[in-house]
Amino acid sequence: MIDYKSVLITGGTGSFGKQMLRKLLEETDIERVIIFSRDELKQFELAHKSWLLPHIDRVRFFLGDVRDRERLMLAFEGVDVVIHAAALKQVPAAEYNPFEAIKTNVIGAQNVIDAARTQGVRRVVALSTDKAAAPINLYGATKLCSDKLFIAANHYAGPRGTLCSVVRYGNVMGSRGSVIPFFLERKDSGVLPITDERMTRFSITLEEGVRFVLQCLERMWGGELFVPKIPSYRILDVAAAIAPDARIEHVGIRPGEKLHEEMITVTDALATAEFDDYFVILPSLPLWETDRFVAESGHGNGRMAPEGFAYNSGTNDVFLTVEEIRDLIKTHVEI
């Protein structure tokens, strides 16, 4: 980050945005971090966090919505890096209000791209989700569309050369609306509702997600979709880690939900490079020499994914144990 003076985070008052803000302020010399979001109360509350107060002169708060292209144009003026984290993320809400999700997740993504190109932003990283790989719900479909927009944007980056890449990872441990806070709220009842006992998910901590995004900002050539190598967990192991004596109540899979999540499908793997601790889904239309990217990125240890490879939470090489899940909850989840 040494070459950049200003970073803007869309959706900056969310869990990821706050963690990224704190890391940038405490561990880099970035001169200005702009929080772009639509909720004035969350901005007010964030501005009064004790850890932020010593750095308040380096932070700007900008009210706005990614649906508003003109507002983004104003916010992006003089910005070097944009981290796009704004999205409507709740699967049931997106199913019930589909075009609202499209307006934020798809049209909003294009607005971010257009404003970044016009204002000469140097690098844009957009956050994706495992639900965008072979999507079966509207949220996943909108994020897949967003991913395609950011990757394609590199074909018309313009004379200023705005580079866009995507970072895709799995469930953030303890994020709002996820299973761990849900179980924690219900552990004292003695009953935990489980959709299907075979269910698995990828798992990443907020700190790991933020660190990976910053690494990808440095690694990116423009047009890549980065996927970290992370562990999986079994839903029954999460239940055992939180409330080992609770009775399990089977409630059935919800609409738009999978037994196992994917981040790289078998078809994606045909154009996927593997490095020591991450994968890169390469752009389908050529942007640069693929062989050179594989050879030169990741400290020269790249290789193409093997035939028939897929990155699936149910067939992952690494699963968290019950004790590991319990320790991660104590460390990374607000109880």
C-alpha positions, -999 to +999 in steps of 0.1 A: +000+000+000+030+023+001+023+038-033-013+048-025-024+079-006-062+074-004-085+044-001-123+044-003-144+015+011-180+012-002-202-004+025-176+009+049-197+006+081-202-031+077-181-057+095-155-060+067-153-022+062-147-015+099-120-041+101-103-029+069-105+007+082-088-002+114-061-022+097-053+006+073-052+032+100-031+012+125-007-006+101-002+016+071+007+052+063-024+058+041-031+095+043-069+093+038-095+065+042-130+073+030-160+055+044-188+055+018-222+041+030-258+051+033-265+048+070-258+080+089-263+063+123-237+036+116-213+063+104-218+083+136-213+052+158-181+043+139-167+078+141-169+075+179-151+042+183-122+046+208-097+029+184-106+053+157-103+086+176-065+089+175-067+086+136-099+107+130-080+133+110-072+106+084-108+095+080-136+109+059-173+099+060-193+101+028-230+095+029-242+079-004-256+048-021-238+028-048-271+031-068-263+068-072-236+072-099-233+109-095-226+106-058-200+080-065-183+103-090-180+130-064-168+105-037-141+090-060-124+122-069-087+120-059-090+083-047-063+058-055-079+026-044-115+015-041-125-016-021-161-024-030-178-042-001-213-027-004-241-053-012-275-066-002-264-100+012-294-117+029-305-146+008-342-146+018-345-108+015-330-110-020-355-138-030-384-117-018-371-084-032-352-094-063-349-061-081-337-043-050-308-068-049-302-062-086-302-024-082-275-026-055-254-056-064-255-053-102-263-018-112-243-005-082-213-025-094-214-009-128-218+025-112-186+018-092-168+008-123-179+038-143-170+063-115-136+046-109-127+048-146-139+084-150-120+096-119-088+077-126-089+053-096-058+031-100-071-001-085-105-016-076-111-048-057-146-061-054-157-086-028-176-116-039-190-147-022-189-185-026-226-183-035-216-168-068-202-201-080-229-221-097-256-199-080-290-213-071-303-181-054-307-146-065-281-132-042-255-155-057-267-147-092-263-110-087-228-114-073-218-136-102-230-109-125-211-083-105-179-104-107-183-106-145-187-068-147-156-061-127-135-085-147-148-073-181-141-037-170-104-043-176-111-045-214-121-008-214-100+006-186-092+037-206-060+057-209-057+060-171-055+022-167-080+015-139-074-022-129-103-042-114-101-076-097-124-097-076-119-115-043-142-145-035-143-163-001-166-182+021-186-175+053-170-150+076-169-165+110-194-146+132-208-123+105-243-109+109-270-134+100-247-164+098-250-197+117-226-191+146-244-160+161-277-178+154-266-208+175-250-186+202-284-169+207-301-202+211-276-223+230-293-217+264-326-230+251-312-265+249-323-269+212-304-260+181-323-260+147-302-275+119-313-275+083-294-307+073-267-326+093-247-332+062-242-295+056-207-280+053-194-245+048-161-227+041-148-206+070-126-175+072-121-150+099-127-113+094-090-106+099-080-133+074-104-118+048-091-083+053-055-094+050-062-115+019-079-085+002-048-063+009-025-090-005-046-092-036-044-055-041-007-059-044-008-091-065-034-081-090-027-076-127-064-068-134-091-093-143-083-121-118-108-137-094-088-145-063-099-174-040-080-181-007-073-217+005-094-219+037-108-247+059-143-260+060-165-269+089-194-294+094-226-279+108-228-306+134-193-297+146-204-261+150-233-272+171-211-294+192-186-265+197-213-241+209-238-263+228-226-299+230-255-309+252-282-293+231-308-313+213-306-311+175-339-303+157-339-309+119-358-281+101-349-288+064-329-269+038-342-234+032-350-220-003-318-210-021-295-230+002-270-256-007-257-286+012-221-277+003-207-244-010-184-241-040-159-214-048-144-230-079-165-253-101-151-280-124-156-257-153-140-228-136-110-250-128-102-253-165-089-217-163-077-217-127-041-213-115-031-227-081-005-211-058+006-221-023-022-204-003-047-193-029-062-199-063-068-175-092-096-180-118-081-164-149-101-141-171-120-159-199-110-133-225-073-126-227-060-096-208-024-106-205-002-136-211-015-164-189+017-184-188+037-154-177+011-147-149+013-182-136+051-182-137+056-148-122+028-145-096+029-160-062+067-159-059+070-181-090+052-212-076+021-212-098+007-241-116-026-248-134-053-267-115-055-304-122-081-320-145-114-324-128-105-302-098-133-283-079-131-264-047-161-275-027-166-272+011-177-308+013-146-322-004-121-298+010-087-311+022-089-293+056-118-294+081-119-275+114-122-297+145-148-290+172-120-276+195-106-254+167-141-240+160-146-233+197-113-215+200-120-194+168-154-184+182-138-173+215-112-152+196-131-138+166-169-137+175-185-111+197-206-129+222 
